């Protein structure tokens, strides 16, 4: 488990999809690391792309912006999904109405399956 102000990120290829698992705090201090990785993956044209926020303990507005921009840059629904089910992640996504266009799933397996990977 990362320290209170740290971010952990891992990348795994699973059934044809790229799954980015994020843990810890996503805020102004830690978000550049996540944003750079997602930019690199999009430049490599990995499809579909899943961002798993299950282990995220705090998702600041900058993290929401990164998710929205990644969705747009990935080409929209069908190529990008977010895994968020807890109050620290799903709630801010729903409150900001990002769930109206982000594909939101309860598990990475569900997201990978839904994207047809």
Secondary structure, DSSP 4 states (H G I P E B T S, - for coil): ---TT-EEEEEEEETTEEEEEEEEEESTTTHHHHHHHHHHHHHTT-SSEEEEEEEEEEE-HHHHHHHHHHHHHHTSTTTEEEE--STTTHHHHHHTTGGGTSEEESSHHHHHHHTT-
